[in-house]
Amino acid sequence: MLSTWGIRLSADDLDPVERYLFLLLYSPGPRGSAGEPIKGDLWLQKELFLVSQNVEPLREEFEAYRLGPFSEAVEEYESQLRVSQFIDVAASGIRLTEKGQSIAKEIWESADEKERRLIIYVKQLLNDLSRDELLVLIYSSFEESTVNSDIKAEVERKRSDVAISLFRKQKVSLERAARIARMPVMHFVKFLKARGISAYEPSDAELKEELLGADPNRY
């Protein structure tokens, strides 16, 4: 297999950022199809950031920046993959080319089941969110990563409305939605009912585990 540098490598020899970029791009997304495009650079950064919470070599690549957690290495490797024609950008988002698909498939098949479950979970959770939903979910869950954000006030103003949207999409539980909205649960229930929304709480089986907050071996 050739790396983006044109050197023949095994999957195990790839830089972790490069490797997880390929894995994320190859993974099924919310529609269940392998290789679903990633909506844009913002989604790519945030999806890999969430993956990094269970991958130590990735975690150290991210820092608090203007739009929350950001990795310069991810940006650089994405650029290299475009130049090397392993990925391109279409109306549907960032996607693997045919050339990239063949490499990504080999990397995917060499990954262990735990890694694949983690990647699929993250991509299915985040890839169909709107920009506001994505930012509110990440900002509210990882506040330490927002200290240098220049849109923090904008995101804060949208927390209540986005909490409703995330709950209706079954992306978060009732309890987490209430925390995102910064309301007591019963207050949030009334907030939902006033808008004609049922306040049932999805089961853990429906939601999996929120934002990898428990034993990552479950994914």
C-alpha positions in Angstrom: 0.0 0.0 0.0 1.3 3.5 -0.8 1.1 6.3 1.7 0.4 9.9 0.8 4.2 10.3 0.5 4.4 7.6 -2.2 6.2 5.1 0.0 5.0 1.5 0.2 3.8 1.0 3.7 1.6 -1.4 5.7 -1.5 -0.1 7.5 0.4 -0.3 10.8 3.1 2.1 9.5 0.8 5.0 8.8 0.8 8.1 11.0 -2.2 7.9 13.3 -3.8 11.0 11.9 -3.5 9.7 8.3 -4.8 6.3 9.4 -7.8 7.6 11.2 -8.6 9.9 8.3 -8.8 6.9 6.0 -10.9 5.0 8.5 -13.4 7.8 9.1 -13.8 8.5 5.4 -14.3 4.8 4.6 -16.7 4.1 7.5 -20.5 3.9 7.0 -22.3 7.0 8.1 -25.9 7.7 9.1 -27.3 6.1 5.9 -25.4 2.9 6.5 -23.3 3.0 3.3 -19.6 2.6 3.4 -17.6 5.6 2.3 -20.3 8.2 3.0 -18.9 11.7 2.4 -18.1 13.8 5.4 -20.1 17.1 5.2 -17.2 19.4 5.4 -14.0 20.4 7.1 -15.8 21.4 10.3 -17.4 17.9 10.6 -14.1 16.2 9.7 -12.3 18.0 12.5 -15.0 17.4 15.1 -15.5 13.8 14.2 -11.8 13.1 14.5 -11.7 15.0 17.8 -14.5 12.8 19.2 -12.6 9.7 18.0 -9.5 11.1 19.7 -11.2 10.8 23.1 -10.4 7.1 23.0 -7.2 7.3 20.9 -4.3 8.8 22.8 -2.0 9.5 19.8 -4.9 11.5 18.2 -5.9 13.3 21.4 -2.6 15.2 21.7 -3.0 16.6 18.2 -6.0 18.8 19.1 -6.0 22.2 20.7 -8.6 24.8 21.7 -9.0 27.1 18.7 -11.4 29.6 17.0 -14.1 27.1 16.3 -13.4 24.8 19.3 -11.2 21.7 19.1 -8.9 21.8 16.1 -5.9 19.9 14.8 -3.4 21.5 12.4 -2.2 17.9 11.6 -5.7 16.9 10.4 -5.8 19.9 8.2 -2.4 19.2 6.7 -3.0 15.5 6.1 -6.4 16.3 4.5 -4.6 18.7 2.1 -2.0 16.1 1.3 -4.7 13.5 0.6 -6.4 15.9 -1.8 -3.1 16.7 -3.6 -2.4 13.0 -3.9 -5.9 12.5 -5.2 -6.9 10.0 -2.5 -9.9 12.3 -1.6 -11.8 15.0 -3.4 -14.6 17.5 -2.5 -18.0 17.3 -4.1 -21.4 18.8 -3.4 -22.0 15.9 -1.0 -18.8 16.6 1.0 -15.4 15.2 1.4 -15.1 11.7 -0.1 -12.6 9.1 -1.1 -11.7 8.8 -4.7 -11.5 5.3 -6.3 -7.8 5.4 -5.6 -8.5 6.3 -2.0 -11.2 3.7 -1.6 -8.8 0.8 -2.4 -6.3 2.0 0.3 -9.0 2.8 2.8 -10.5 -0.6 2.4 -7.2 -2.3 3.3 -6.8 -0.1 6.3 -10.4 -0.7 7.4 -10.0 -4.5 7.1 -6.8 -4.4 9.1 -8.5 -2.4 12.0 -9.8 -4.4 14.9 -13.5 -4.6 15.7 -13.3 -2.1 18.6 -11.8 0.5 16.3 -14.4 0.0 13.6 -17.3 0.3 16.1 -15.8 3.5 17.5 -15.4 5.1 14.1 -18.9 4.0 12.9 -20.5 5.3 16.1 -18.9 8.8 15.8 -19.6 9.2 12.1 -23.3 8.1 12.5 -23.7 10.4 15.5 -22.2 13.6 14.0 -22.2 13.4 10.2 -25.9 14.3 9.7 -25.9 17.2 12.2 -26.3 20.8 11.1 -23.5 23.2 11.8 -25.3 24.6 14.9 -26.1 21.1 16.2 -22.5 20.0 15.7 -21.0 23.0 17.5 -23.5 23.0 20.4 -23.0 19.3 21.0 -19.2 19.5 21.0 -19.1 22.9 22.9 -21.4 21.7 25.6 -19.6 18.4 26.0 -16.0 19.6 25.9 -16.1 23.1 27.3 -12.4 23.1 28.0 -11.8 23.0 24.2 -13.8 26.3 23.7 -11.7 28.7 25.7 -10.2 30.3 22.6 -13.3 30.2 20.5 -14.5 33.4 18.9 -18.0 32.1 18.3 -18.7 30.9 21.9 -21.3 33.6 22.6 -23.1 32.7 19.3 -23.1 29.0 20.2 -24.3 29.7 23.8 -27.4 31.6 22.5 -28.5 28.6 20.5 -28.2 25.9 23.2 -31.9 25.7 24.1 -33.2 25.4 20.6 -30.4 23.0 19.5 -31.0 20.8 22.6 -34.6 20.3 21.4 -33.3 19.4 17.9 -30.7 16.9 19.2 -33.3 15.3 21.4 -35.9 15.0 18.6 -33.2 13.3 16.4 -32.4 10.9 19.3 -28.8 12.1 19.3 -28.9 12.7 23.1 -31.0 11.5 26.0 -33.5 13.7 27.9 -31.1 14.3 30.7 -28.2 15.3 28.4 -30.6 17.6 26.4 -31.6 19.3 29.6 -27.9 19.8 30.5 -27.2 21.2 27.0 -30.1 23.7 27.5 -28.9 24.4 31.0 -32.2 23.5 32.5 -33.4 21.1 35.3 -34.8 18.0 33.7 -38.4 18.8 34.8 -38.1 22.4 33.4 -36.9 21.0 30.1 -39.8 18.6 30.0 -42.2 21.5 30.4 -40.1 23.4 27.7 -40.7 20.4 25.3 -44.3 20.0 26.1 -45.0 23.7 25.5 -43.7 23.1 21.9 -45.8 19.9 21.5 -42.9 17.5 21.8 -43.1 14.2 23.6 -40.7 14.0 26.5 -40.1 10.2 26.4 -36.5 9.2 27.1 -34.9 6.8 24.5 -33.3 3.7 25.9 -29.5 3.2 26.1 -29.9 0.7 23.4 -31.3 3.3 21.1 -28.7 6.0 21.8 -25.7 3.7 22.6 -23.5 5.6 25.0 -23.5 9.4 24.9 -20.3 10.9 23.5 -18.2 7.9 24.5 -18.8 8.7 28.2 -18.5 5.1 29.4 -16.5 2.0 28.7 -15.2 2.4 25.1 -15.1 -1.4 24.8 -18.8 -1.2 24.3 -18.6 0.3 20.9 
